[in-house]
Amino acid sequence: MYARTISDVELIKQTRDGLVSGFETLVRRYHPRCMRLAMGILNNKEESEEAVQDSFMKVYSNIDTFRGEAKFSTWLHKILYNVSMTRLRKRKNFVDVTIVEDRYDKRLLHAEPDNSPMKTIEDRDLIDNITSVMDMLPDRYKPVMHLFYMEEATIEEIAHIMDISRDNVKVRLYRGRALLREMIAERLEKDVTP
């Protein structure tokens, strides 16, 4: 059986039964997504790698406690979020900032696909620009924005992962979008101004 055809539930069962290859498959399957989330929070490759490794170690040692009430990816992301936030709080320069609310058009992050080579290059540039601006968001908004847009997690999943209310997720998305829009507008203005 190929790794992609084996469900998370079966891999968890294999891991619980002591089959290390089941856990290795879970790690291979989720490592890239975990690195993106950790980088979105910590913005440091080495620290993100350590956070991901610590999270997988916690998952392995606590696999018997996984009840399956949420998806495995949600449980894993919750562990990684907590590990990453603990690391972030230990930094001396951790600041929690609240920004004024504004409206934002979601289409900026999810443009309709066009298969032309030029459109593909433009889309890649747009995604790169948005990702780099997203990395500059205050720590309060980065994880929510990353989980929602990059990992396509639902509001309920984000609330579970971050252990906050659905309303709090919505407020952080709303404020994060507003701030992201302002930052992108400033960047575009600088690019256009001679």
N, C-alpha and C positions, 0 to 999 in steps of 0.2 A: 504494500500500500504506500502511495506517495504521501509525503508530509501534508500537502495541501488538501488531500481528501480525508484525512483523519480529523475528526471534530475535536474541539477543545475539551469537551466532556470526556472523550475517549483518552486523550493525552493526559488529562488530570487523573483519570482512573489508573492509567499505566504508571504514572508517577507515584501515586499512592501505593500501588502494588510493588514498588521498588525498581521499576524499569526506568533507568536513567535516560534512555533515549527518548522517552515520552517528554520528559522535562526539557531535554536539549532541543526538541522540536518546538516546544512552546517558546523557548528563548529565541531561537532563530526566527520564528514567526512574528514575535512582538518586539524584538530588539530595536529595529529601525524606528518604529512608532514611539517607543519609550525614549530613545535618544532625542527625537524631535521635541517631545514634551519636556524632557529635562533641559534641553538647550533653550526652549522657550521660557523656562522659569529662571534658570541659572546663568544662561548666556556665557558659559565657560565650558569648553570641551572636556577637559580633564575632570572637572568637578561633576559634569553631567555623566560621564562614563562611570565614575565612582557611585553616583546616585543610582544609576541603572543597575549596576552590579549589586549594590546593597539591596535594592528592591527585589531583584531576582532571588537573592539569598533569603530574604524574608518570605517571599512567596514559597520557595522550596521548603523552608522549615515550617511553614504554616499551612501547607497545602491541605492538610486534613481538616482545617477550620473553614475551608471554602465550602459554603452551603449551596451555592448555585442560585441564590435568590436574585443576583444580578449576573450579567455576562462576565466571563472570566476577564475580558479586557477592561471592564469597568473596575473590577476588584484590583487588578494589577495597576491600573492608572491611579486609583485611590492610594495605594501603597506608595507608588512612585511620587505622587504629588506630595504626600506627607513627608517622605524622605527629602525631597527637593526643597520644600518649604522650611524644614528644620535646618538644612544647610544654609539657605538664604537668610534666615533669621540670625544665624550665628555670625554672619558678616557684620562688620562694624558699620557699614554704610547703608543698612536696610532702612528704607523709609516707606511709609504707607501714605500715599497721596490720594485725595479725592478731587475729581475734576468736575466742572460744571457740565450738566447734561445738554445734549443737542441731538438732532436727528441725523441719521446716516442711511445711505442707500446700500442695501446688502448686495446689490448687483455689482458693485465695485470689486468685491471679492469673488464673485461667482459669475463671470462673464459667460455668455453663450459661446460654445466651442465653434471654431472655424478652422477647417483643415488646411488652409493655405499656408505655405511655408513662412510667409511674412507675418501672418497672424500668429503662428506658433511662436516665432521669435518675440513678437510684441507681448504675447501672453506670458512667456517665460520672463521677460524683463519686468512686466507688471507684478508678477508673483514674487520675483526677487526683490523688487522695490518694497512691496507690501511687507514681505517677510523681514527685511532689514529695518523698516520703520516699526513693525510690530515688536521687534527686539528692544526698541527704545521706549516702549510703553512702561509706565510704572508697574512695579511688581504686582500690584493689586489686580491689574487687568490682564496681564500677559497669559496666565494659565487659562483663564476663561476663554479668551479670544483664541488661543491656540487649540484648546480642546474642541471648541465649537467649529472653527473654520478649517483647521488642519486635520483634526482627527474625526470631524463630523459627528461628535458626541451630541446627544440630545441634552436639553436643559435638565431633564431628570437625572441623566447620567452624570452631568457636571455637578449637580447639587450633591449627588451621592459621593462622587470622587472627592470633592472639596469640603464636604460636610458642612454645607451652607444651605439656606432655603432656596427654593426655586425663584422666589421674588428677588433674592440677593443676586442670583445668577443673572436674571434679566436686567437688573440695575447695572451690574458690572459690564454686561454686554453692551448695554445702551451707552454708558459712559465711555467704555473702551472704544466703541465705534466712533463716537463723537471726537474723541481725542485722536484716534487714528486718522480720521478725515482731516482734521486740522493739520496734523503732522505731514500728511501726504500733500495737502494743498501748499504748505510752506515749502516742501521739497520741490514741488513742481514750479512754484514761483521762483525759487532760486535757480532752477535749471533754465527757465525762460529768460530771466533778467540777465542782460549782458554785463 
